[in-house]
Amino acid sequence: MTDYFAGDPRTNRERMLAGDLYVADDPESARIAQRAVQLLEAYRLDMVAGRADAARRTLAEVLGTLGEDAVIRPPLYVDYGENIHIGARTFVNCNLTALDVATITIGEDCQIGPGVQLLTPTHPVEPRPRRDKLEAARPITIGDNVWLGGGVIVCPGVTIGDDSVIGAGAVVTRDIPSGVVAVGNPARVTREI
């Protein structure tokens, strides 16, 4: 295997957090990921049992930021959780997959439909580095008052501007400006709001 990191003394976690190529074998990252799985299962069970206050406290332990009056319906799937920031009064329906290798920021007053995927990880197109398990990530930013319809997929590095609407099932591969409706695969702006 090629030594991709010759002369780079950083850990794979440090490379990951810097947005550089890395291999996902860092023990600290594995520990944080396992903690997130355990806490999100506790969160789900608290919600099932009707313990909303306990569930919110647990969710706040997982996420980097959980805004006031934000609601997330379980189940929620994350890589780490700590790189996810959700604004006040945002509603997230069930089955959100938020792979937060890089930062995911969701603004205030957003509506996130069921089955949405926010995917920050990237992988090399070239076969050899991909076979060697190299990966990286790019952040996702969702502005205030954005509505993502059910099943929307947001790809790495995308920013969606304030007040925009992304139609159900859309695959967002590039930035979307503020105040528009975008639909399709790949998502295209169809009109201004």
N, C-alpha and C positions, 0 to 999 in steps of 0.2 A: 504494500500500500504506500502511496506517496505521502510524504510528511508535509502536509499543507501548512503546518504551523511552525516550521523551523524558524528559530529566532524570535518567536512570539511567546513570552513567558506567561501570558494570561491563561486562566482556566477557560474551559469551554463555556461556563456560565458567564464569565466576564465578556467573552467574545459575543455571546448571545445578546447580553444586555446592551452592548455597544452597536448592535445591528450588523455585526460582521458574520462571515461564515463560521460555523462551529459544528461540532458533533454532539448530539444529544445524549451524552453519557456522564454528565456532571452529577455527582452524588447530592450536592445541595439542591440542584434543580429537581432531582428525583424525590427528595424529601419534601420539598414544597408542593410538588404535584400530588404526592400521596396524601399530604395534609389537606389539600383542597378536595380531593375525592371523599375523604372521611367527613370533613365539615359539610360538604354539600349533601351527603347522605343524611347527616344529622338534621340539616336544614329541611330536607324533604320530609323526614319523619316528624319533625316539629309541625310542619304545615299540615300534614295528614292528621295529626292529633289535635289540631286547632290551637296550637300554642304559638300564635302569631308573634308575640313579643320576643319569645325565646328564639324563634326562627329568624327574626330580623337581626338580633344580636349575633347569631351564628353567621348569617350572610355577611354582616359587616366585618366579621373576622376574616372572611375569605377575600373580599374585594378590596381593591386599593381605596376606592371611594364609593359610598352608597349615599346618594343625596336624600335630603329630607322628603318624606312621603313617596319615595320611589318604591315601586312594587315589581317584584320578579316572581312569576309563577314557576314552580318546579315542574319538571327537572331542569336543571341548569348544568351545562357541561363546559369545563374550562381546562386549560393546561395548568395554570398556576393561580389565577384569580387576582393576585396582587397587582397585576398590570391592567386591571379593568377599572374604569372610573365612570360612574353613572350619575347623571345630574338629577336634581330635585324634580319630583313629580313625574318622572318617567315611568311608563308602564311597559313591562316586558312579559309577553305571553309565554306559554310553556315551550320547552324544548329548544331554548337558545343554546347554540354551540358557539362559544367565544374562545377561540384558540389564541391566547394572549401571550405568545412568545415575545411580541412587541406590544407596546401600549395600545389599548383600545379605549377611546374616549367617546362616551355617548352623552350628548348635551341634556339640557333641561327640557321637560315637557314633551319628550319623545314618545312615540307609540311603536313598539316593536312586535310584529305579528308572530304567530307560532311557527316554529321550525326554521327560524332565521339562523344563518351561519355567518359569523364574522371571523375571517380566516387571515391571520397575519403571517403564518409561515410561508416561506418560499423554498424552492429546491432548485439546484442547478439543472439547466436544460441538457448540458453535456452529460453523456452516460457515465463516464468514469467517476467524476466527483459525486454524482448522485448515488452510484453503487457504493462509494466509500462513505455514504451516509452524511455528507455535508448538507447543511441547511442554513437558512438565515430567516429574517423576518422584517416586515415593514409595518409601521403603525397604521391604524385605522382611526379616523376621526369623523364622528357624526355630529352635526351641529344641533342647535336647539330647535325644538318643535318639528322634528323630522318624523315622518311615518314610513316605516318599512313594512310592506305587506307580507303576508305569510309566505314562507319559503324563500325569501330573498337571500342571495349569497353576495357578500361583500368581500372582494379580493384584497390581497395585501397592498398597502400603500394608498388606499382610496380615502378621499375626503368627500363627505356629502355636506353641502351647505345648508344653512338654516332654512327652515320652512319648506323643505322639499319633500316630495312624496315619491317613493319607489314602489312600483306596482308589484303585486304578488308574483313570485317566481322569477323575478328579474335577477340577472347576474351582473353585478356592478364591477367592471374591470378598470374603470378610470374615474377621475374626479367628476362629481356632479355639482353644478353651481347652486346657489341659494335660489329658493322660490320657483322651482320647476317640478314638473312631473316627468319621471323617467320610467320606462318599461322595457322588457325584452331581454334577449340574450344575444349579444351583450346589451346592457341597458343603454338606451338612447333617450335623450330629452325629446318629449313629444309636445310640450307646451309650457308656457310660463304661467305662474299662478298670480 
